Amino acid sequence: MRTEHRDLDDAIAALVTTAIPDQLQIARLKKRKLRLRDEIAMIEDQMIPDIIA
């Protein structure tokens, strides 16, 4: 998932630097990237137990 997240960064950067950037495609990729970030955070939270000190 982290690799896909980094790949989305690269894809977004490549689209932004084109002569006529496709704003809709960029927005979709950014939304997908945010969804991945949330999934990664959720999985990491499940792996780390809540410890009340």
N, CA, C and O atoms as CSV, one atom per row, in Angstrom:
chain,resi,resn,atom,element,x,y,z
A,1,MET,N,N,0.818,-1.189,0.000
A,1,MET,CA,C,0.000,0.000,0.000
A,1,MET,C,C,0.866,1.260,0.000
A,1,MET,O,O,0.560,2.238,-0.682
A,2,ARG,N,N,1.942,1.220,0.769
A,2,ARG,CA,C,2.835,2.383,0.804
A,2,ARG,C,C,3.473,2.622,-0.567
A,2,ARG,O,O,3.662,3.765,-0.985
A,3,THR,N,N,3.799,1.541,-1.252
A,3,THR,CA,C,4.385,1.667,-2.583
A,3,THR,C,C,3.382,2.295,-3.551
A,3,THR,O,O,3.737,3.159,-4.353
A,4,GLU,N,N,2.144,1.857,-3.467
A,4,GLU,CA,C,1.106,2.428,-4.331
A,4,GLU,C,C,0.915,3.912,-4.003
A,4,GLU,O,O,0.699,4.724,-4.903
A,5,HIS,N,N,0.995,4.261,-2.730
A,5,HIS,CA,C,0.859,5.658,-2.299
A,5,HIS,C,C,1.973,6.507,-2.918
A,5,HIS,O,O,1.717,7.602,-3.418
A,6,ARG,N,N,3.209,5.997,-2.884
A,6,ARG,CA,C,4.343,6.718,-3.491
A,6,ARG,C,C,4.188,6.801,-5.006
A,6,ARG,O,O,4.506,7.824,-5.612
A,7,ASP,N,N,3.702,5.725,-5.614
A,7,ASP,CA,C,3.488,5.724,-7.066
A,7,ASP,C,C,2.451,6.778,-7.475
A,7,ASP,O,O,2.579,7.417,-8.519
A,8,LEU,N,N,1.439,6.945,-6.649
A,8,LEU,CA,C,0.433,7.970,-6.929
A,8,LEU,C,C,1.059,9.360,-6.870
A,8,LEU,O,O,0.713,10.232,-7.666
A,9,ASP,N,N,1.982,9.569,-5.929
A,9,ASP,CA,C,2.715,10.844,-5.875
A,9,ASP,C,C,3.421,11.110,-7.196
A,9,ASP,O,O,3.346,12.210,-7.744
A,10,ASP,N,N,4.102,10.095,-7.697
A,10,ASP,CA,C,4.831,10.233,-8.966
A,10,ASP,C,C,3.878,10.509,-10.128
A,10,ASP,O,O,4.160,11.341,-10.991
A,11,ALA,N,N,2.742,9.799,-10.140
A,11,ALA,CA,C,1.776,9.989,-11.225
A,11,ALA,C,C,1.184,11.399,-11.188
A,11,ALA,O,O,1.009,12.031,-12.229
A,12,ILE,N,N,0.883,11.880,-9.997
A,12,ILE,CA,C,0.333,13.230,-9.856
A,12,ILE,C,C,1.363,14.256,-10.313
A,12,ILE,O,O,1.032,15.189,-11.045
A,13,ALA,N,N,2.599,14.085,-9.886
A,13,ALA,CA,C,3.662,15.017,-10.276
A,13,ALA,C,C,3.835,15.029,-11.797
A,13,ALA,O,O,4.029,16.090,-12.390
A,14,ALA,N,N,3.767,13.869,-12.420
A,14,ALA,CA,C,3.919,13.786,-13.876
A,14,ALA,C,C,2.761,14.489,-14.586
A,14,ALA,O,O,2.969,15.176,-15.586
A,15,LEU,N,N,1.560,14.319,-14.077
A,15,LEU,CA,C,0.404,14.966,-14.700
A,15,LEU,C,C,0.457,16.484,-14.553
A,15,LEU,O,O,0.072,17.215,-15.465
A,16,VAL,N,N,0.928,16.946,-13.417
A,16,VAL,CA,C,0.978,18.388,-13.169
A,16,VAL,C,C,1.961,19.066,-14.119
A,16,VAL,O,O,1.752,20.213,-14.515
A,17,THR,N,N,3.025,18.367,-14.483
A,17,THR,CA,C,4.061,18.985,-15.324
A,17,THR,C,C,3.763,18.911,-16.821
A,17,THR,O,O,4.536,19.424,-17.629
A,18,THR,N,N,2.647,18.276,-17.199
A,18,THR,CA,C,2.314,18.221,-18.621
A,18,THR,C,C,1.867,19.605,-19.114
A,18,THR,O,O,1.533,20.480,-18.315
A,19,ALA,N,N,1.865,19.784,-20.417
A,19,ALA,CA,C,1.513,21.082,-21.007
A,19,ALA,C,C,0.098,21.504,-20.615
A,19,ALA,O,O,-0.128,22.650,-20.226
A,20,ILE,N,N,-0.850,20.577,-20.717
A,20,ILE,CA,C,-2.232,20.858,-20.316
A,20,ILE,C,C,-2.637,19.791,-19.293
A,20,ILE,O,O,-3.117,18.720,-19.663
A,21,PRO,N,N,-2.439,20.094,-18.001
A,21,PRO,CA,C,-2.743,19.083,-16.985
A,21,PRO,C,C,-4.245,18.770,-16.925
A,21,PRO,O,O,-5.086,19.665,-17.006
A,22,ASP,N,N,-4.552,17.502,-16.783
A,22,ASP,CA,C,-5.935,17.033,-16.673
A,22,ASP,C,C,-6.353,17.147,-15.207
A,22,ASP,O,O,-6.058,16.267,-14.399
A,23,GLN,N,N,-7.042,18.236,-14.875
A,23,GLN,CA,C,-7.396,18.516,-13.486
A,23,GLN,C,C,-8.305,17.446,-12.892
A,23,GLN,O,O,-8.189,17.128,-11.708
A,24,LEU,N,N,-9.201,16.890,-13.689
A,24,LEU,CA,C,-10.101,15.855,-13.195
A,24,LEU,C,C,-9.318,14.597,-12.812
A,24,LEU,O,O,-9.561,14.004,-11.761
A,25,GLN,N,N,-8.390,14.201,-13.657
A,25,GLN,CA,C,-7.568,13.023,-13.378
A,25,GLN,C,C,-6.696,13.265,-12.147
A,25,GLN,O,O,-6.532,12.370,-11.319
A,26,ILE,N,N,-6.143,14.454,-12.023
A,26,ILE,CA,C,-5.316,14.793,-10.863
A,26,ILE,C,C,-6.151,14.715,-9.590
A,26,ILE,O,O,-5.696,14.174,-8.582
A,27,ALA,N,N,-7.362,15.248,-9.629
A,27,ALA,CA,C,-8.242,15.215,-8.458
A,27,ALA,C,C,-8.589,13.782,-8.073
A,27,ALA,O,O,-8.634,13.446,-6.890
A,28,ARG,N,N,-8.835,12.934,-9.075
A,28,ARG,CA,C,-9.149,11.527,-8.791
A,28,ARG,C,C,-7.965,10.809,-8.148
A,28,ARG,O,O,-8.132,10.040,-7.201
A,29,LEU,N,N,-6.776,11.068,-8.669
A,29,LEU,CA,C,-5.582,10.441,-8.096
A,29,LEU,C,C,-5.331,10.917,-6.667
A,29,LEU,O,O,-4.941,10.131,-5.803
A,30,LYS,N,N,-5.556,12.202,-6.424
A,30,LYS,CA,C,-5.365,12.730,-5.071
A,30,LYS,C,C,-6.371,12.118,-4.101
A,30,LYS,O,O,-6.030,11.809,-2.959
A,31,LYS,N,N,-7.598,11.946,-4.550
A,31,LYS,CA,C,-8.628,11.338,-3.701
A,31,LYS,C,C,-8.258,9.890,-3.386
A,31,LYS,O,O,-8.409,9.434,-2.252
A,32,ARG,N,N,-7.774,9.174,-4.399
A,32,ARG,CA,C,-7.350,7.779,-4.202
A,32,ARG,C,C,-6.171,7.704,-3.241
A,32,ARG,O,O,-6.087,6.798,-2.412
A,33,LYS,N,N,-5.259,8.671,-3.363
A,33,LYS,CA,C,-4.094,8.726,-2.481
A,33,LYS,C,C,-4.524,8.950,-1.033
A,33,LYS,O,O,-3.990,8.317,-0.122
A,34,LEU,N,N,-5.480,9.842,-0.820
A,34,LEU,CA,C,-5.992,10.093,0.535
A,34,LEU,C,C,-6.680,8.857,1.102
A,34,LEU,O,O,-6.526,8.542,2.282
A,35,ARG,N,N,-7.446,8.152,0.253
A,35,ARG,CA,C,-8.105,6.928,0.699
A,35,ARG,C,C,-7.074,5.885,1.125
A,35,ARG,O,O,-7.247,5.204,2.136
A,36,LEU,N,N,-6.005,5.768,0.347
A,36,LEU,CA,C,-4.934,4.824,0.697
A,36,LEU,C,C,-4.287,5.207,2.017
A,36,LEU,O,O,-4.019,4.347,2.856
A,37,ARG,N,N,-4.032,6.512,2.204
A,37,ARG,CA,C,-3.416,6.983,3.441
A,37,ARG,C,C,-4.281,6.610,4.637
A,37,ARG,O,O,-3.766,6.178,5.668
A,38,ASP,N,N,-5.606,6.778,4.502
A,38,ASP,CA,C,-6.519,6.427,5.582
A,38,ASP,C,C,-6.510,4.929,5.857
A,38,ASP,O,O,-6.549,4.512,7.015
A,39,GLU,N,N,-6.460,4.119,4.807
A,39,GLU,CA,C,-6.413,2.665,4.982
A,39,GLU,C,C,-5.123,2.247,5.688
A,39,GLU,O,O,-5.147,1.391,6.572
A,40,ILE,N,N,-3.997,2.850,5.296
A,40,ILE,CA,C,-2.714,2.536,5.928
A,40,ILE,C,C,-2.773,2.893,7.409
A,40,ILE,O,O,-2.327,2.115,8.252
A,41,ALA,N,N,-3.323,4.067,7.730
A,41,ALA,CA,C,-3.423,4.501,9.127
A,41,ALA,C,C,-4.315,3.557,9.927
A,41,ALA,O,O,-4.009,3.237,11.076
A,42,MET,N,N,-5.424,3.108,9.323
A,42,MET,CA,C,-6.335,2.207,10.013
A,42,MET,C,C,-5.654,0.869,10.315
A,42,MET,O,O,-5.800,0.329,11.412
A,43,ILE,N,N,-4.923,0.347,9.355
A,43,ILE,CA,C,-4.227,-0.927,9.549
A,43,ILE,C,C,-3.148,-0.787,10.615
A,43,ILE,O,O,-2.990,-1.668,11.459
A,44,GLU,N,N,-2.399,0.327,10.579
A,44,GLU,CA,C,-1.367,0.534,11.591
A,44,GLU,C,C,-1.982,0.663,12.982
A,44,GLU,O,O,-1.416,0.163,13.955
A,45,ASP,N,N,-3.125,1.323,13.087
A,45,ASP,CA,C,-3.805,1.440,14.382
A,45,ASP,C,C,-4.240,0.080,14.907
A,45,ASP,O,O,-4.192,-0.159,16.114
A,46,GLN,N,N,-4.660,-0.805,14.026
A,46,GLN,CA,C,-5.080,-2.145,14.438
A,46,GLN,C,C,-3.877,-2.973,14.898
A,46,GLN,O,O,-4.014,-3.838,15.763
A,47,MET,N,N,-2.713,-2.715,14.327
A,47,MET,CA,C,-1.516,-3.490,14.675
A,47,MET,C,C,-0.930,-3.047,16.012
A,47,MET,O,O,-0.320,-3.851,16.717
A,48,ILE,N,N,-1.109,-1.777,16.366
A,48,ILE,CA,C,-0.533,-1.250,17.595
A,48,ILE,C,C,-1.636,-1.226,18.654
A,48,ILE,O,O,-2.631,-0.519,18.496
A,49,PRO,N,N,-1.465,-1.997,19.737
A,49,PRO,CA,C,-2.512,-2.041,20.760
A,49,PRO,C,C,-2.586,-0.725,21.536
A,49,PRO,O,O,-1.583,-0.041,21.741
A,50,ASP,N,N,-3.805,-0.397,21.957
A,50,ASP,CA,C,-3.986,0.789,22.791
A,50,ASP,C,C,-3.556,0.435,24.217
A,50,ASP,O,O,-4.104,-0.480,24.832
A,51,ILE,N,N,-2.585,1.159,24.722
A,51,ILE,CA,C,-2.094,0.929,26.085
A,51,ILE,C,C,-2.385,2.187,26.894
A,51,ILE,O,O,-1.908,3.278,26.582
A,52,ILE,N,N,-3.165,2.004,27.920
A,52,ILE,CA,C,-3.465,3.136,28.801
A,52,ILE,C,C,-2.423,3.161,29.889
A,52,ILE,O,O,-2.317,2.227,30.684
A,53,ALA,N,N,-1.647,4.240,29.926
A,53,ALA,CA,C,-0.553,4.338,30.903
A,53,ALA,C,C,-1.047,4.877,32.223
A,53,ALA,O,O,-0.264,5.026,33.161
